[in-house]
Amino acid sequence: MDRIDLFKTFTVVATEGSFTRAAEKMNTSNQLVSKYIAQLEKQLDVRLFNRTTRKIHLTEAGQQALQHAKHILESINDMEGQLGLLNTQAKGVLHVSAPVSFSTLHLSSCLGAFQHAHPNVQVNLQLNDRKVDVIDEGFDVALRAGQLSSSSLVAIKITNIRLVLCASPTYLEKFGTPSHPSDLHPEHYLEYAYVNYENEASELIQALKANVQKNTPRLTANNGEVLTDVAKHGHGYVLQPTFIAYEAINKGELVPILEEYVPQAIALYAVYPHRKLVSNKLRVFIDFLKDYFASTPYWDK
């Protein structure tokens, strides 16, 4: 039996949660479906399902096998699409992971324009600020901001991201405008929970890092929009990307401080598993993001 057929049967059974429903969907017999699953389990030397009288459930090994099977079948579909001369249109479901604030503030409008340009590509977007495992969690691509560590993933730069340290006019009137990182009040720092101190050479980053180690910040949160809003109300200072703070700065609700000490711009990357053949849907998505945001994004112009 062709292993590809075994993988196809396995994914249908896992999706349907039933041998009977899988057989109906594949227009075959329940016995043949069971035979294929048993053969795949024998080849992989693992149990893929826990079976009860009413339902079946994927084992831990089955969950991992399902992700690999989906990638294998998708790669085959991508190859067929790229090698078929008549099949030049991007299509299919694109599974995307992206940061929360960037997505709500900027990616949503981009996705609308993308789907207008590529109506046959369906986007499944999952928002999360943590570093997801692109392969194990079944994503086609993840958007990540910052300096990337070396990995087996391919990284394509989408745009630059400037950082800004800022506080409200009310805060600066009360506590004064600092001229050096040592002038900062560490207890007033509004800390982003997922902050990654990549640029150790920055005097500002060193000061913030030392303050966090020695003092308890006034507020720690895993959402930059919340921290920026708190800063707007005069309750501290915050280090945020300009894609979050730009509107408050333009309105005069926040004022950049210590600009000469702020680290150099980081970047937004699209990262995806290394493949010799990149699917049409992924290629057009990355190209669209690069064109839409450009090297200098619209919020910095």
C-alpha positions in Angstrom: 0.0 0.0 0.0 1.2 3.5 -0.9 2.3 5.3 2.2 0.7 8.5 0.9 -2.7 6.8 0.9 -2.1 5.7 4.5 -1.3 9.2 5.5 -4.4 10.5 3.7 -6.6 7.9 5.5 -5.0 8.7 8.8 -5.7 12.5 8.5 -9.3 11.9 7.5 -9.8 9.5 10.5 -8.2 12.0 12.9 -10.3 14.9 11.5 -13.6 13.0 11.6 -12.9 11.3 14.9 -14.5 8.1 13.6 -13.5 5.2 11.4 -17.1 5.0 10.1 -17.4 8.7 9.2 -14.0 8.6 7.6 -15.0 5.6 5.5 -18.2 7.4 4.4 -16.2 10.6 3.5 -13.6 8.5 1.5 -16.4 6.4 -0.1 -14.8 3.2 1.1 -15.4 0.5 3.7 -14.9 0.7 7.4 -12.8 -2.5 7.2 -10.4 -1.0 4.7 -10.0 2.2 6.7 -9.2 0.1 9.8 -6.7 -2.0 7.8 -4.9 1.1 6.6 -4.6 2.6 10.1 -3.3 -0.8 11.4 -0.8 -0.9 8.6 0.4 2.6 9.3 0.7 1.9 13.0 2.8 -1.2 12.2 5.1 0.8 9.9 5.6 3.6 12.5 5.7 1.1 15.4 3.4 3.3 17.5 -0.3 3.4 18.5 -1.9 6.4 16.8 -5.4 6.1 18.4 -7.0 5.2 21.7 -10.2 3.4 20.8 -13.4 3.3 22.9 -16.8 1.9 22.0 -18.1 5.4 21.0 -15.1 7.4 19.9 -11.4 7.4 19.1 -8.8 9.8 20.4 -5.3 10.6 19.1 -2.5 9.4 21.3 0.4 11.8 21.9 2.3 10.0 19.2 -0.7 10.3 17.0 -0.9 14.0 17.5 2.7 14.4 16.4 2.2 12.1 13.5 -0.8 14.1 12.4 1.3 17.3 12.1 3.9 15.5 10.1 1.3 13.8 7.9 -0.3 17.2 7.1 3.0 18.7 6.2 3.8 15.8 3.9 0.5 15.9 2.2 0.6 19.7 1.8 4.1 19.5 0.4 2.9 17.0 -2.2 0.0 19.4 -3.1 2.4 22.3 -3.3 4.7 20.3 -5.6 1.8 19.3 -7.9 0.7 22.9 -7.9 4.1 24.3 -8.8 4.9 21.7 -11.4 1.5 22.0 -13.1 1.8 24.7 -15.7 -1.9 25.5 -15.7 -2.1 25.8 -11.9 -0.4 29.1 -11.3 -3.0 30.6 -8.9 -2.3 30.7 -5.1 -4.9 28.8 -3.2 -5.5 26.8 0.0 -5.5 27.5 3.7 -2.5 29.4 5.1 -1.9 28.9 8.9 -0.3 32.0 10.3 0.9 32.9 13.8 1.4 36.6 14.6 2.0 39.0 17.6 -1.2 40.3 19.2 -0.8 44.1 19.1 0.8 44.2 15.7 -2.0 42.1 14.3 -4.9 44.1 15.9 -3.3 47.5 14.9 -1.8 46.8 11.5 -2.1 43.2 10.2 -5.9 43.2 10.0 -6.1 45.8 7.3 -3.2 44.1 5.5 -5.0 40.8 5.5 -8.1 42.4 4.0 -6.1 43.7 1.1 -4.3 40.4 0.7 -7.5 38.4 0.5 -8.9 40.9 -2.0 -5.8 40.3 -4.2 -5.8 36.5 -3.6 -9.4 35.4 -3.0 -8.5 31.7 -3.2 -6.2 31.8 -0.2 -7.9 31.3 3.1 -6.0 32.6 6.2 -6.2 30.9 9.6 -4.7 33.5 11.9 -3.7 32.7 15.5 -2.5 35.6 17.7 0.1 34.9 20.4 3.0 36.9 21.7 4.9 33.8 22.8 7.4 32.1 20.5 5.4 29.3 18.9 6.9 26.1 17.6 6.1 26.6 13.9 6.5 22.9 12.9 5.0 21.1 15.9 2.0 23.5 16.1 1.3 23.2 12.4 1.9 26.8 11.2 2.9 27.6 7.7 4.5 30.8 8.8 5.0 32.9 12.0 5.6 36.6 12.2 8.2 37.5 14.8 9.7 40.8 16.0 13.2 41.1 17.3 16.6 39.6 16.7 16.2 36.0 15.8 18.3 33.2 17.2 19.8 30.7 14.8 17.4 27.8 13.9 16.4 25.5 11.1 13.7 27.9 10.1 13.9 30.2 7.1 13.6 33.9 8.1 12.5 36.7 5.6 12.7 40.3 6.8 9.4 42.1 6.3 10.0 45.6 7.7 12.0 47.6 10.3 10.6 48.2 13.8 11.8 51.3 15.7 11.7 51.3 19.5 10.8 54.4 21.6 11.0 55.2 25.3 8.2 57.5 26.2 6.1 59.1 29.0 3.2 61.4 29.2 3.6 65.2 29.5 1.9 64.9 32.9 4.5 62.4 34.1 7.4 64.5 32.8 6.0 67.7 34.4 5.8 65.9 37.8 9.1 64.0 37.7 11.2 65.9 35.2 12.6 64.9 31.8 15.6 62.5 32.1 18.8 63.4 30.3 20.5 60.0 31.1 19.2 56.5 31.8 20.5 56.9 35.3 17.9 59.6 35.8 15.0 57.1 35.4 12.9 56.1 38.3 13.0 52.3 38.2 9.8 51.9 40.2 7.9 53.7 37.4 9.0 51.4 34.6 6.1 49.8 32.9 7.5 46.4 31.8 6.5 44.3 28.8 6.5 40.7 30.1 7.9 39.2 26.9 10.8 41.7 26.6 14.0 40.2 25.2 17.1 42.3 26.0 18.9 41.5 22.7 21.1 44.7 22.5 23.3 44.4 25.5 25.5 47.2 24.2 22.6 49.7 24.7 23.1 51.8 27.8 19.4 52.2 28.1 18.8 48.5 27.9 21.4 47.9 30.5 19.8 50.4 32.8 16.3 48.9 32.4 17.6 45.4 32.9 19.4 46.4 36.1 16.3 48.1 37.3 14.1 45.1 36.7 16.6 42.9 38.6 16.8 45.2 41.6 13.3 46.7 41.7 9.8 45.6 41.2 8.3 47.5 38.2 5.1 49.4 38.8 3.3 47.2 36.2 4.3 44.2 34.2 1.9 43.0 31.4 2.1 40.8 28.3 0.4 43.4 26.1 2.1 46.5 24.9 -1.2 48.4 24.2 -2.2 48.2 27.8 1.2 49.4 29.0 1.1 52.3 26.5 -2.3 53.3 27.7 -1.2 53.3 31.3 1.8 55.5 30.3 -0.6 57.9 28.6 -2.4 58.5 31.9 0.9 59.5 33.6 1.6 56.4 35.6 5.1 55.7 34.3 7.4 55.3 31.3 7.4 52.6 28.7 9.7 51.2 26.0 7.5 50.1 23.0 7.8 49.7 19.3 6.5 52.7 17.3 3.8 50.6 15.7 2.1 50.7 19.1 3.1 54.2 20.4 3.0 56.2 17.2 -0.6 57.4 17.5 -0.2 58.6 21.1 3.0 60.4 20.2 1.4 62.1 17.2 -1.5 63.2 19.4 0.9 64.6 22.1 -0.3 62.1 24.6 3.2 60.6 24.9 6.6 62.2 24.5 9.7 60.3 23.4 12.6 60.6 25.9 16.3 59.6 25.9 16.1 59.1 22.1 19.9 59.1 21.8 20.0 56.0 24.1 17.2 54.0 22.5 18.5 50.8 20.8 18.6 50.6 17.0 15.6 49.4 15.1 14.8 45.7 15.2 12.8 43.9 12.5 9.7 42.0 11.8 10.4 38.6 10.2 8.3 35.9 8.5 9.7 32.5 9.6 8.8 29.2 8.1 10.1 25.6 7.9 12.9 25.1 5.5 11.6 23.5 2.3 13.1 23.4 -1.2 9.6 24.1 -2.6 7.7 27.0 -1.0 4.0 26.9 -1.7 2.4 29.5 -3.9 0.2 30.7 -1.1 3.1 31.2 1.3 5.3 32.9 -1.3 2.6 35.4 -2.4 1.7 36.1 1.3 5.3 37.0 2.2 5.8 39.1 -0.9 2.5 40.9 -0.1 3.6 41.7 3.4 7.0 43.1 2.2 5.3 45.4 -0.3 2.5 46.4 2.1 4.8 47.5 5.0 8.0 48.3 3.1 11.4 48.9 4.8 10.1 52.1 6.4 6.5 51.3 7.5 3.7 53.9 7.2 3.5 54.6 10.9 7.1 55.9 10.9 6.6 58.2 7.9 
